[in-house]
Amino acid sequence: MKAVITKPMCVVGDSKSTVRFEPSTPDNPFVEVSHHVYARLKRANAAKPFTMINTREKPGKVVEQMEQKRGL
């Protein structure tokens, strides 16, 4: 699974060896890890799931719809 690393952390990997993770950067927005490793990172508040952001959406339309509802 893809995870965003939020703080530096060392955890036990799938092969029982220690793996060091560094915080995600714009150049490396996520790392591919197993579910077990992700669970360890998440328990330590060092990771969150990676979600793709669709840059083609225009947030202005949502704001306009909310303003129209308030006017009613």
PQR file of N, CA, C, O and H, with PARSE charges and radii, in Angstrom:
ATOM      1  N   MET A   1       0.833  -1.170   0.000 -0.4000 1.5000
ATOM      2  CA  MET A   1       0.000   0.000   0.000 -0.0000 2.0000
ATOM      3  C   MET A   1       0.882   1.239   0.000  0.5500 1.7000
ATOM      4  O   MET A   1       2.051   1.179   0.380 -0.5500 1.4000
ATOM      5  N   LYS A   2       0.318   2.361  -0.427 -0.4000 1.5000
ATOM      6  CA  LYS A   2       1.072   3.612  -0.482 -0.0000 2.0000
ATOM      7  C   LYS A   2       0.794   4.409   0.788  0.5500 1.7000
ATOM      8  O   LYS A   2      -0.356   4.585   1.189 -0.5500 1.4000
ATOM      9  H   LYS A   2      -0.632   2.410  -0.736  0.4000 1.0000
ATOM     10  N   ALA A   3       1.878   4.890   1.416 -0.4000 1.5000
ATOM     11  CA  ALA A   3       1.743   5.641   2.661 -0.0000 2.0000
ATOM     12  C   ALA A   3       2.582   6.906   2.615  0.5500 1.7000
ATOM     13  O   ALA A   3       3.656   6.935   2.014 -0.5500 1.4000
ATOM     14  H   ALA A   3       2.812   4.747   1.090  0.4000 1.0000
ATOM     15  N   VAL A   4       2.076   7.949   3.256 -0.4000 1.5000
ATOM     16  CA  VAL A   4       2.807   9.199   3.422 -0.0000 2.0000
ATOM     17  C   VAL A   4       3.448   9.147   4.804  0.5500 1.7000
ATOM     18  O   VAL A   4       2.759   8.961   5.807 -0.5500 1.4000
ATOM     19  H   VAL A   4       1.204   7.925   3.744  0.4000 1.0000
ATOM     20  N   ILE A   5       4.760   9.309   4.856 -0.4000 1.5000
ATOM     21  CA  ILE A   5       5.477   9.275   6.123 -0.0000 2.0000
ATOM     22  C   ILE A   5       5.468  10.688   6.714  0.5500 1.7000
ATOM     23  O   ILE A   5       5.886  11.643   6.058 -0.5500 1.4000
ATOM     24  H   ILE A   5       5.321   9.460   4.042  0.4000 1.0000
ATOM     25  N   THR A   6       4.992  10.812   7.952 -0.4000 1.5000
ATOM     26  CA  THR A   6       4.850  12.129   8.567 -0.0000 2.0000
ATOM     27  C   THR A   6       5.996  12.495   9.500  0.5500 1.7000
ATOM     28  O   THR A   6       6.216  13.677   9.765 -0.5500 1.4000
ATOM     29  H   THR A   6       4.653  10.036   8.484  0.4000 1.0000
ATOM     30  N   LYS A   7       6.728  11.510  10.001 -0.4000 1.5000
ATOM     31  CA  LYS A   7       7.888  11.796  10.849 -0.0000 2.0000
ATOM     32  C   LYS A   7       8.878  10.643  10.740  0.5500 1.7000
ATOM     33  O   LYS A   7       8.480   9.519  10.432 -0.5500 1.4000
ATOM     34  H   LYS A   7       6.549  10.550   9.785  0.4000 1.0000
ATOM     35  N   PRO A   8      10.164  10.901  10.989 -0.5600 1.5000
ATOM     36  CA  PRO A   8      11.165   9.837  10.867  0.2800 2.0000
ATOM     37  C   PRO A   8      10.890   8.723  11.875  0.5500 1.7000
ATOM     38  O   PRO A   8      10.561   8.981  13.032 -0.5500 1.4000
ATOM     39  N   MET A   9      11.029   7.479  11.414 -0.4000 1.5000
ATOM     40  CA  MET A   9      10.701   6.356  12.282 -0.0000 2.0000
ATOM     41  C   MET A   9      11.429   5.105  11.812  0.5500 1.7000
ATOM     42  O   MET A   9      11.616   4.900  10.613 -0.5500 1.4000
ATOM     43  H   MET A   9      11.296   7.269  10.473  0.4000 1.0000
ATOM     44  N   CYS A  10      11.837   4.271  12.759 -0.4000 1.5000
ATOM     45  CA  CYS A  10      12.390   2.952  12.472 -0.0000 2.0000
ATOM     46  C   CYS A  10      11.389   1.919  12.963  0.5500 1.7000
ATOM     47  O   CYS A  10      10.923   1.997  14.099 -0.5500 1.4000
ATOM     48  H   CYS A  10      11.685   4.437  13.733  0.4000 1.0000
ATOM     49  N   VAL A  11      11.056   0.952  12.116 -0.4000 1.5000
ATOM     50  CA  VAL A  11      10.147  -0.127  12.505 -0.0000 2.0000
ATOM     51  C   VAL A  11      10.715  -1.450  12.019  0.5500 1.7000
ATOM     52  O   VAL A  11      11.612  -1.483  11.176 -0.5500 1.4000
ATOM     53  H   VAL A  11      11.435   0.889  11.193  0.4000 1.0000
ATOM     54  N   VAL A  12      10.184  -2.536  12.559 -0.4000 1.5000
ATOM     55  CA  VAL A  12      10.585  -3.868  12.124 -0.0000 2.0000
ATOM     56  C   VAL A  12       9.851  -4.164  10.825  0.5500 1.7000
ATOM     57  O   VAL A  12       8.626  -4.061  10.759 -0.5500 1.4000
ATOM     58  H   VAL A  12       9.455  -2.509  13.243  0.4000 1.0000
ATOM     59  N   GLY A  13      10.607  -4.535   9.786 -0.4000 1.5000
ATOM     60  CA  GLY A  13      10.022  -4.838   8.492 -0.0000 2.0000
ATOM     61  C   GLY A  13       9.514  -6.260   8.414  0.5500 1.7000
ATOM     62  O   GLY A  13       9.527  -6.988   9.407 -0.5500 1.4000
ATOM     63  H   GLY A  13      11.602  -4.618   9.839  0.4000 1.0000
ATOM     64  N   ASP A  14       9.064  -6.659   7.235 -0.4000 1.5000
ATOM     65  CA  ASP A  14       8.531  -8.001   7.032 -0.0000 2.0000
ATOM     66  C   ASP A  14       9.599  -9.075   7.177  0.5500 1.7000
ATOM     67  O   ASP A  14       9.287 -10.212   7.534 -0.5500 1.4000
ATOM     68  H   ASP A  14       9.053  -6.068   6.428  0.4000 1.0000
ATOM     69  N   SER A  15      10.853  -8.732   6.906 -0.4000 1.5000
ATOM     70  CA  SER A  15      11.940  -9.713   6.997 -0.0000 2.0000
ATOM     71  C   SER A  15      12.620  -9.677   8.371  0.5500 1.7000
ATOM     72  O   SER A  15      13.751 -10.142   8.517 -0.5500 1.4000
ATOM     73  H   SER A  15      11.107  -7.809   6.616  0.4000 1.0000
ATOM     74  N   LYS A  16      11.936  -9.127   9.369 -0.4000 1.5000
ATOM     75  CA  LYS A  16      12.420  -9.051  10.760 -0.0000 2.0000
ATOM     76  C   LYS A  16      13.655  -8.174  10.927  0.5500 1.7000
ATOM     77  O   LYS A  16      14.355  -8.286  11.933 -0.5500 1.4000
ATOM     78  H   LYS A  16      11.018  -8.749   9.250  0.4000 1.0000
ATOM     79  N   SER A  17      13.931  -7.311   9.969 -0.4000 1.5000
ATOM     80  CA  SER A  17      15.047  -6.373  10.084 -0.0000 2.0000
ATOM     81  C   SER A  17      14.481  -4.964  10.284  0.5500 1.7000
ATOM     82  O   SER A  17      13.337  -4.690   9.921 -0.5500 1.4000
ATOM     83  H   SER A  17      13.362  -7.220   9.152  0.4000 1.0000
ATOM     84  N   THR A  18      15.275  -4.093  10.852 -0.4000 1.5000
ATOM     85  CA  THR A  18      14.841  -2.725  11.109 -0.0000 2.0000
ATOM     86  C   THR A  18      14.901  -1.907   9.826  0.5500 1.7000
ATOM     87  O   THR A  18      15.897  -1.937   9.103 -0.5500 1.4000
ATOM     88  H   THR A  18      16.204  -4.316  11.147  0.4000 1.0000
ATOM     89  N   VAL A  19      13.828  -1.180   9.554 -0.4000 1.5000
ATOM     90  CA  VAL A  19      13.739  -0.339   8.357 -0.0000 2.0000
ATOM     91  C   VAL A  19      13.522   1.098   8.814  0.5500 1.7000
ATOM     92  O   VAL A  19      12.654   1.369   9.644 -0.5500 1.4000
ATOM     93  H   VAL A  19      13.019  -1.156  10.141  0.4000 1.0000
ATOM     94  N   ARG A  20      14.316   2.017   8.268 -0.4000 1.5000
ATOM     95  CA  ARG A  20      14.192   3.435   8.629 -0.0000 2.0000
ATOM     96  C   ARG A  20      13.405   4.171   7.555  0.5500 1.7000
ATOM     97  O   ARG A  20      13.677   4.023   6.364 -0.5500 1.4000
ATOM     98  H   ARG A  20      15.021   1.796   7.594  0.4000 1.0000
ATOM     99  N   PHE A  21      12.433   4.962   7.979 -0.4000 1.5000
ATOM    100  CA  PHE A  21      11.619   5.761   7.076 -0.0000 2.0000
ATOM    101  C   PHE A  21      11.846   7.232   7.380  0.5500 1.7000
ATOM    102  O   PHE A  21      11.866   7.639   8.542 -0.5500 1.4000
ATOM    103  H   PHE A  21      12.212   5.082   8.947  0.4000 1.0000
ATOM    104  N   GLU A  22      12.016   8.024   6.335 -0.4000 1.5000
ATOM    105  CA  GLU A  22      12.177   9.474   6.445 -0.0000 2.0000
ATOM    106  C   GLU A  22      10.865  10.138   6.022  0.5500 1.7000
ATOM    107  O   GLU A  22      10.107   9.549   5.252 -0.5500 1.4000
ATOM    108  H   GLU A  22      11.999   7.693   5.392  0.4000 1.0000
ATOM    109  N   PRO A  23      10.582  11.342   6.505 -0.5600 1.5000
ATOM    110  CA  PRO A  23       9.345  12.035   6.117  0.2800 2.0000
ATOM    111  C   PRO A  23       9.244  12.226   4.602  0.5500 1.7000
ATOM    112  O   PRO A  23      10.249  12.409   3.914 -0.5500 1.4000
ATOM    113  N   SER A  24       8.018  12.178   4.106 -0.4000 1.5000
ATOM    114  CA  SER A  24       7.765  12.346   2.680 -0.0000 2.0000
ATOM    115  C   SER A  24       8.083  13.770   2.249  0.5500 1.7000
ATOM    116  O   SER A  24       7.952  14.716   3.025 -0.5500 1.4000
ATOM    117  H   SER A  24       7.202  12.029   4.665  0.4000 1.0000
ATOM    118  N   THR A  25       8.503  13.901   0.991 -0.4000 1.5000
ATOM    119  CA  THR A  25       8.832  15.195   0.400 -0.0000 2.0000
ATOM    120  C   THR A  25       8.038  15.357  -0.890  0.5500 1.7000
ATOM    121  O   THR A  25       7.450  14.384  -1.363 -0.5500 1.4000
ATOM    122  H   THR A  25       8.608  13.132   0.361  0.4000 1.0000
ATOM    123  N   PRO A  26       7.999  16.551  -1.474 -0.5600 1.5000
ATOM    124  CA  PRO A  26       7.316  16.709  -2.764  0.2800 2.0000
ATOM    125  C   PRO A  26       7.916  15.820  -3.859  0.5500 1.7000
ATOM    126  O   PRO A  26       7.203  15.389  -4.765 -0.5500 1.4000
ATOM    127  N   ASP A  27       9.224  15.545  -3.780 -0.4000 1.5000
ATOM    128  CA  ASP A  27       9.851  14.670  -4.771 -0.0000 2.0000
ATOM    129  C   ASP A  27       9.470  13.211  -4.546  0.5500 1.7000
ATOM    130  O   ASP A  27       9.324  12.456  -5.508 -0.5500 1.4000
ATOM    131  H   ASP A  27       9.803  15.896  -3.044  0.4000 1.0000
ATOM    132  N   ASN A  28       9.309  12.807  -3.294 -0.4000 1.5000
ATOM    133  CA  ASN A  28       8.905  11.441  -2.928 -0.0000 2.0000
ATOM    134  C   ASN A  28       7.672  11.539  -2.031  0.5500 1.7000
ATOM    135  O   ASN A  28       7.793  11.479  -0.808 -0.5500 1.4000
ATOM    136  H   ASN A  28       9.428  13.420  -2.513  0.4000 1.0000
ATOM    137  N   PRO A  29       6.483  11.689  -2.628 -0.5600 1.5000
ATOM    138  CA  PRO A  29       5.294  11.924  -1.800  0.2800 2.0000
ATOM    139  C   PRO A  29       4.810  10.709  -1.015  0.5500 1.7000
ATOM    140  O   PRO A  29       4.064  10.864  -0.048 -0.5500 1.4000
ATOM    141  N   PHE A  30       5.222   9.493  -1.411 -0.4000 1.5000
ATOM    142  CA  PHE A  30       4.766   8.297  -0.709 -0.0000 2.0000
ATOM    143  C   PHE A  30       5.806   7.196  -0.812  0.5500 1.7000
ATOM    144  O   PHE A  30       6.737   7.275  -1.615 -0.5500 1.4000
ATOM    145  H   PHE A  30       5.828   9.367  -2.196  0.4000 1.0000
ATOM    146  N   VAL A  31       5.635   6.159   0.019 -0.4000 1.5000
ATOM    147  CA  VAL A  31       6.452   4.951  -0.056 -0.0000 2.0000
ATOM    148  C   VAL A  31       5.505   3.763  -0.139  0.5500 1.7000
ATOM    149  O   VAL A  31       4.384   3.814   0.367 -0.5500 1.4000
ATOM    150  H   VAL A  31       4.879   6.096   0.671  0.4000 1.0000
ATOM    151  N   GLU A  32       5.955   2.714  -0.769 -0.4000 1.5000
ATOM    152  CA  GLU A  32       5.174   1.486  -0.890 -0.0000 2.0000
ATOM    153  C   GLU A  32       5.580   0.566   0.253  0.5500 1.7000
ATOM    154  O   GLU A  32       6.741   0.168   0.344 -0.5500 1.4000
ATOM    155  H   GLU A  32       6.865   2.673  -1.180  0.4000 1.0000
ATOM    156  N   VAL A  33       4.633   0.224   1.128 -0.4000 1.5000
ATOM    157  CA  VAL A  33       4.910  -0.643   2.272 -0.0000 2.0000
ATOM    158  C   VAL A  33       3.819  -1.707   2.372  0.5500 1.7000
ATOM    159  O   VAL A  33       2.745  -1.572   1.786 -0.5500 1.4000
ATOM    160  H   VAL A  33       3.690   0.547   1.054  0.4000 1.0000
ATOM    161  N   SER A  34       4.114  -2.764   3.123 -0.4000 1.5000
ATOM    162  CA  SER A  34       3.111  -3.805   3.353 -0.0000 2.0000
ATOM    163  C   SER A  34       2.102  -3.306   4.388  0.5500 1.7000
ATOM    164  O   SER A  34       2.331  -2.297   5.056 -0.5500 1.4000
ATOM    165  H   SER A  34       4.987  -2.874   3.599  0.4000 1.0000
ATOM    166  N   HIS A  35       1.001  -4.012   4.511 -0.4000 1.5000
ATOM    167  CA  HIS A  35      -0.026  -3.620   5.471 -0.0000 2.0000
ATOM    168  C   HIS A  35       0.483  -3.735   6.909  0.5500 1.7000
ATOM    169  O   HIS A  35       0.108  -2.936   7.766 -0.5500 1.4000
ATOM    170  H   HIS A  35       0.814  -4.831   3.968  0.4000 1.0000
ATOM    171  N   HIS A  36       1.337  -4.728   7.173 -0.4000 1.5000
ATOM    172  CA  HIS A  36       1.877  -4.904   8.526 -0.0000 2.0000
ATOM    173  C   HIS A  36       2.797  -3.741   8.902  0.5500 1.7000
ATOM    174  O   HIS A  36       2.719  -3.217  10.014 -0.5500 1.4000
ATOM    175  H   HIS A  36       1.642  -5.378   6.477  0.4000 1.0000
ATOM    176  N   VAL A  37       3.659  -3.345   7.981 -0.4000 1.5000
ATOM    177  CA  VAL A  37       4.566  -2.221   8.250 -0.0000 2.0000
ATOM    178  C   VAL A  37       3.762  -0.934   8.386  0.5500 1.7000
ATOM    179  O   VAL A  37       4.057  -0.113   9.255 -0.5500 1.4000
ATOM    180  H   VAL A  37       3.722  -3.771   7.078  0.4000 1.0000
ATOM    181  N   TYR A  38       2.752  -0.747   7.543 -0.4000 1.5000
ATOM    182  CA  TYR A  38       1.902   0.444   7.649 -0.0000 2.0000
ATOM    183  C   TYR A  38       1.204   0.496   9.011  0.5500 1.7000
ATOM    184  O   TYR A  38       1.097   1.563   9.615 -0.5500 1.4000
ATOM    185  H   TYR A  38       2.513  -1.414   6.838  0.4000 1.0000
ATOM    186  N   ALA A  39       0.732  -0.651   9.488 -0.4000 1.5000
ATOM    187  CA  ALA A  39       0.063  -0.693  10.794 -0.0000 2.0000
ATOM    188  C   ALA A  39       1.014  -0.256  11.904  0.5500 1.7000
ATOM    189  O   ALA A  39       0.610   0.455  12.824 -0.5500 1.4000
ATOM    190  H   ALA A  39       0.818  -1.518   8.997  0.4000 1.0000
ATOM    191  N   ARG A  40       2.273  -0.677  11.821 -0.4000 1.5000
ATOM    192  CA  ARG A  40       3.259  -0.270  12.831 -0.0000 2.0000
ATOM    193  C   ARG A  40       3.517   1.236  12.768  0.5500 1.7000
ATOM    194  O   ARG A  40       3.591   1.905  13.799 -0.5500 1.4000
ATOM    195  H   ARG A  40       2.601  -1.255  11.074  0.4000 1.0000
ATOM    196  N   LEU A  41       3.654   1.759  11.548 -0.4000 1.5000
ATOM    197  CA  LEU A  41       3.882   3.198  11.382 -0.0000 2.0000
ATOM    198  C   LEU A  41       2.669   4.006  11.846  0.5500 1.7000
ATOM    199  O   LEU A  41       2.819   5.044  12.491 -0.5500 1.4000
ATOM    200  H   LEU A  41       3.594   1.216  10.711  0.4000 1.0000
ATOM    201  N   LYS A  42       1.484   3.532  11.520 -0.4000 1.5000
ATOM    202  CA  LYS A  42       0.261   4.240  11.902 -0.0000 2.0000
ATOM    203  C   LYS A  42       0.089   4.241  13.419  0.5500 1.7000
ATOM    204  O   LYS A  42      -0.346   5.242  13.989 -0.5500 1.4000
ATOM    205  H   LYS A  42       1.362   2.689  10.996  0.4000 1.0000
ATOM    206  N   ARG A  43       0.422   3.141  14.073 -0.4000 1.5000
ATOM    207  CA  ARG A  43       0.320   3.054  15.527 -0.0000 2.0000
ATOM    208  C   ARG A  43       1.201   4.108  16.202  0.5500 1.7000
ATOM    209  O   ARG A  43       0.871   4.612  17.275 -0.5500 1.4000
ATOM    210  H   ARG A  43       0.776   2.328  13.610  0.4000 1.0000
ATOM    211  N   ALA A  44       2.325   4.432  15.557 -0.4000 1.5000
ATOM    212  CA  ALA A  44       3.248   5.437  16.096 -0.0000 2.0000
ATOM    213  C   ALA A  44       2.935   6.844  15.575  0.5500 1.7000
ATOM    214  O   ALA A  44       3.708   7.774  15.804 -0.5500 1.4000
ATOM    215  H   ALA A  44       2.593   4.023  14.685  0.4000 1.0000
ATOM    216  N   ASN A  45       1.815   7.001  14.882 -0.4000 1.5000
ATOM    217  CA  ASN A  45       1.435   8.287  14.269 -0.0000 2.0000
ATOM    218  C   ASN A  45       2.526   8.808  13.342  0.5500 1.7000
ATOM    219  O   ASN A  45       2.791  10.009  13.301 -0.5500 1.4000
ATOM    220  H   ASN A  45       1.187   6.246  14.696  0.4000 1.0000
ATOM    221  N   ALA A  46       3.159   7.903  12.597 -0.4000 1.5000
ATOM    222  CA  ALA A  46       4.236   8.287  11.687 -0.0000 2.0000
ATOM    223  C   ALA A  46       3.835   8.132  10.228  0.5500 1.7000
ATOM    224  O   ALA A  46       4.645   8.400   9.340 -0.5500 1.4000
ATOM    225  H   ALA A  46       2.944   6.927  12.630  0.4000 1.0000
ATOM    226  N   ALA A  47       2.600   7.704   9.956 -0.4000 1.5000
ATOM    227  CA  ALA A  47       2.177   7.505   8.566 -0.0000 2.0000
ATOM    228  C   ALA A  47       0.676   7.700   8.441  0.5500 1.7000
ATOM    229  O   ALA A  47      -0.081   7.548   9.400 -0.5500 1.4000
ATOM    230  H   ALA A  47       1.941   7.487  10.677  0.4000 1.0000
ATOM    231  N   LYS A  48       0.274   8.043   7.224 -0.4000 1.5000
ATOM    232  CA  LYS A  48      -1.142   8.103   6.881 -0.0000 2.0000
ATOM    233  C   LYS A  48      -1.281   7.619   5.446  0.5500 1.7000
ATOM    234  O   LYS A  48      -0.309   7.674   4.693 -0.5500 1.4000
ATOM    235  H   LYS A  48       0.889   8.166   6.445  0.4000 1.0000
ATOM    236  N   PRO A  49      -2.450   7.148   5.044 -0.5600 1.5000
ATOM    237  CA  PRO A  49      -2.596   6.616   3.684  0.2800 2.0000
ATOM    238  C   PRO A  49      -2.420   7.702   2.632  0.5500 1.7000
ATOM    239  O   PRO A  49      -2.813   8.850   2.836 -0.5500 1.4000
ATOM    240  N   PHE A  50      -1.828   7.327   1.514 -0.4000 1.5000
ATOM    241  CA  PHE A  50      -1.631   8.254   0.401 -0.0000 2.0000
ATOM    242  C   PHE A  50      -2.901   8.285  -0.425  0.5500 1.7000
ATOM    243  O   PHE A  50      -3.409   7.238  -0.827 -0.5500 1.4000
ATOM    244  H   PHE A  50      -1.508   6.394   1.349  0.4000 1.0000
ATOM    245  N   THR A  51      -3.417   9.480  -0.680 -0.4000 1.5000
ATOM    246  CA  THR A  51      -4.589   9.638  -1.535 -0.0000 2.0000
ATOM    247  C   THR A  51      -4.215  10.545  -2.690  0.5500 1.7000
ATOM    248  O   THR A  51      -3.592  11.589  -2.497 -0.5500 1.4000
ATOM    249  H   THR A  51      -3.004  10.330  -0.353  0.4000 1.0000
ATOM    250  N   MET A  52      -4.594  10.145  -3.876 -0.4000 1.5000
ATOM    251  CA  MET A  52      -4.308  10.942  -5.066 -0.0000 2.0000
ATOM    252  C   MET A  52      -5.198  12.178  -5.058  0.5500 1.7000
ATOM    253  O   MET A  52      -6.381  12.094  -4.728 -0.5500 1.4000
ATOM    254  H   MET A  52      -5.100   9.297  -4.032  0.4000 1.0000
ATOM    255  N   ILE A  53      -4.638  13.305  -5.416 -0.4000 1.5000
ATOM    256  CA  ILE A  53      -5.399  14.543  -5.514 -0.0000 2.0000
ATOM    257  C   ILE A  53      -5.586  14.845  -6.992  0.5500 1.7000
ATOM    258  O   ILE A  53      -4.617  14.985  -7.738 -0.5500 1.4000
ATOM    259  H   ILE A  53      -3.677  13.373  -5.684  0.4000 1.0000
ATOM    260  N   ASN A  54      -6.824  14.940  -7.398 -0.4000 1.5000
ATOM    261  CA  ASN A  54      -7.129  15.228  -8.794 -0.0000 2.0000
ATOM    262  C   ASN A  54      -7.010  16.734  -9.001  0.5500 1.7000
ATOM    263  O   ASN A  54      -7.822  17.503  -8.486 -0.5500 1.4000
ATOM    264  H   ASN A  54      -7.611  14.825  -6.792  0.4000 1.0000
ATOM    265  N   THR A  55      -5.996  17.152  -9.757 -0.4000 1.5000
ATOM    266  CA  THR A  55      -5.748  18.583  -9.946 -0.0000 2.0000
ATOM    267  C   THR A  55      -6.675  19.199 -10.986  0.5500 1.7000
ATOM    268  O   THR A  55      -6.668  20.417 -11.168 -0.5500 1.4000
ATOM    269  H   THR A  55      -5.337  16.528 -10.176  0.4000 1.0000
ATOM    270  N   ARG A  56      -7.462  18.395 -11.662 -0.4000 1.5000
ATOM    271  CA  ARG A  56      -8.353  18.932 -12.689 -0.0000 2.0000
ATOM    272  C   ARG A  56      -9.652  19.474 -12.097  0.5500 1.7000
ATOM    273  O   ARG A  56     -10.369  20.215 -12.770 -0.5500 1.4000
ATOM    274  H   ARG A  56      -7.467  17.406 -11.515  0.4000 1.0000
ATOM    275  N   GLU A  57      -9.965  19.120 -10.861 -0.4000 1.5000
ATOM    276  CA  GLU A  57     -11.183  19.618 -10.234 -0.0000 2.0000
ATOM    277  C   GLU A  57     -11.035  21.100  -9.926  0.5500 1.7000
ATOM    278  O   GLU A  57      -9.946  21.574  -9.604 -0.5500 1.4000
ATOM    279  H   GLU A  57      -9.382  18.518 -10.315  0.4000 1.0000
ATOM    280  N   LYS A  58     -12.132  21.817 -10.028 -0.4000 1.5000
ATOM    281  CA  LYS A  58     -12.121  23.237  -9.717 -0.0000 2.0000
ATOM    282  C   LYS A  58     -12.908  23.444  -8.423  0.5500 1.7000
ATOM    283  O   LYS A  58     -14.132  23.306  -8.419 -0.5500 1.4000
ATOM    284  H   LYS A  58     -13.017  21.432 -10.290  0.4000 1.0000
ATOM    285  N   PRO A  59     -12.230  23.771  -7.334 -0.5600 1.5000
ATOM    286  CA  PRO A  59     -12.938  23.935  -6.062  0.2800 2.0000
ATOM    287  C   PRO A  59     -13.899  25.111  -6.043  0.5500 1.7000
ATOM    288  O   PRO A  59     -14.758  25.178  -5.163 -0.5500 1.4000
ATOM    289  N   GLY A  60     -13.784  26.025  -6.971 -0.4000 1.5000
ATOM    290  CA  GLY A  60     -14.670  27.178  -7.010 -0.0000 2.0000
ATOM    291  C   GLY A  60     -16.127  26.794  -7.196  0.5500 1.7000
ATOM    292  O   GLY A  60     -17.003  27.467  -6.653 -0.5500 1.4000
ATOM    293  H   GLY A  60     -13.087  25.970  -7.685  0.4000 1.0000
ATOM    294  N   LYS A  61     -16.415  25.748  -7.933 -0.4000 1.5000
ATOM    295  CA  LYS A  61     -17.789  25.323  -8.161 -0.0000 2.0000
ATOM    296  C   LYS A  61     -18.447  24.889  -6.860  0.5500 1.7000
ATOM    297  O   LYS A  61     -19.619  25.189  -6.632 -0.5500 1.4000
ATOM    298  H   LYS A  61     -15.703  25.201  -8.373  0.4000 1.0000
ATOM    299  N   VAL A  62     -17.726  24.201  -6.019 -0.4000 1.5000
ATOM    300  CA  VAL A  62     -18.279  23.752  -4.744 -0.0000 2.0000
ATOM    301  C   VAL A  62     -18.600  24.954  -3.868  0.5500 1.7000
ATOM    302  O   VAL A  62     -19.642  24.981  -3.212 -0.5500 1.4000
ATOM    303  H   VAL A  62     -16.774  23.957  -6.204  0.4000 1.0000
ATOM    304  N   VAL A  63     -17.727  25.938  -3.850 -0.4000 1.5000
ATOM    305  CA  VAL A  63     -17.956  27.144  -3.050 -0.0000 2.0000
ATOM    306  C   VAL A  63     -19.181  27.882  -3.557  0.5500 1.7000
ATOM    307  O   VAL A  63     -19.985  28.362  -2.758 -0.5500 1.4000
ATOM    308  H   VAL A  63     -16.881  25.916  -4.383  0.4000 1.0000
ATOM    309  N   GLU A  64     -19.340  27.982  -4.878 -0.4000 1.5000
ATOM    310  CA  GLU A  64     -20.489  28.675  -5.449 -0.0000 2.0000
ATOM    311  C   GLU A  64     -21.784  27.972  -5.074  0.5500 1.7000
ATOM    312  O   GLU A  64     -22.771  28.636  -4.757 -0.5500 1.4000
ATOM    313  H   GLU A  64     -18.687  27.592  -5.527  0.4000 1.0000
ATOM    314  N   GLN A  65     -21.801  26.640  -5.102 -0.4000 1.5000
ATOM    315  CA  GLN A  65     -23.005  25.894  -4.755 -0.0000 2.0000
ATOM    316  C   GLN A  65     -23.372  26.122  -3.292  0.5500 1.7000
ATOM    317  O   GLN A  65     -24.552  26.261  -2.970 -0.5500 1.4000
ATOM    318  H   GLN A  65     -20.999  26.101  -5.360  0.4000 1.0000
ATOM    319  N   MET A  66     -22.389  26.162  -2.409 -0.4000 1.5000
ATOM    320  CA  MET A  66     -22.654  26.383  -0.992 -0.0000 2.0000
ATOM    321  C   MET A  66     -23.215  27.789  -0.763  0.5500 1.7000
ATOM    322  O   MET A  66     -24.114  27.971   0.057 -0.5500 1.4000
ATOM    323  H   MET A  66     -21.430  26.049  -2.671  0.4000 1.0000
ATOM    324  N   GLU A  67     -22.691  28.777  -1.481 -0.4000 1.5000
ATOM    325  CA  GLU A  67     -23.180  30.144  -1.328 -0.0000 2.0000
ATOM    326  C   GLU A  67     -24.614  30.264  -1.826  0.5500 1.7000
ATOM    327  O   GLU A  67     -25.404  31.011  -1.249 -0.5500 1.4000
ATOM    328  H   GLU A  67     -21.960  28.629  -2.148  0.4000 1.0000
ATOM    329  N   GLN A  68     -24.963  29.540  -2.888 -0.4000 1.5000
ATOM    330  CA  GLN A  68     -26.324  29.575  -3.403 -0.0000 2.0000
ATOM    331  C   GLN A  68     -27.292  28.961  -2.399  0.5500 1.7000
ATOM    332  O   GLN A  68     -28.410  29.453  -2.241 -0.5500 1.4000
ATOM    333  H   GLN A  68     -24.321  28.933  -3.357  0.4000 1.0000
ATOM    334  N   LYS A  69     -26.878  27.895  -1.719 -0.4000 1.5000
ATOM    335  CA  LYS A  69     -27.751  27.258  -0.730 -0.0000 2.0000
ATOM    336  C   LYS A  69     -27.995  28.184   0.454  0.5500 1.7000
ATOM    337  O   LYS A  69     -29.096  28.205   1.006 -0.5500 1.4000
ATOM    338  H   LYS A  69     -25.970  27.496  -1.848  0.4000 1.0000
ATOM    339  N   ARG A  70     -26.988  28.943   0.848 -0.4000 1.5000
ATOM    340  CA  ARG A  70     -27.147  29.873   1.966 -0.0000 2.0000
ATOM    341  C   ARG A  70     -28.122  30.998   1.617  0.5500 1.7000
ATOM    342  O   ARG A  70     -28.837  31.499   2.485 -0.5500 1.4000
ATOM    343  H   ARG A  70     -26.094  28.926   0.399  0.4000 1.0000
ATOM    344  N   GLY A  71     -28.147  31.387   0.350 -0.4000 1.5000
ATOM    345  CA  GLY A  71     -29.014  32.479  -0.074 -0.0000 2.0000
ATOM    346  C   GLY A  71     -30.481  32.090  -0.097  0.5500 1.7000
ATOM    347  O   GLY A  71     -31.341  32.971  -0.105 -0.5500 1.4000
ATOM    348  H   GLY A  71     -27.566  30.980  -0.355  0.4000 1.0000
ATOM    349  N   LEU A  72     -30.796  30.811  -0.107 -0.4000 1.5000
ATOM    350  CA  LEU A  72     -32.196  30.376  -0.170 -0.0000 2.0000
ATOM    351  C   LEU A  72     -32.909  30.505   1.118  0.5500 1.7000
ATOM    352  O   LEU A  72     -34.091  30.175   1.205 -0.5500 1.4000
ATOM    353  H   LEU A  72     -30.098  30.095  -0.100  0.4000 1.0000
TER
END
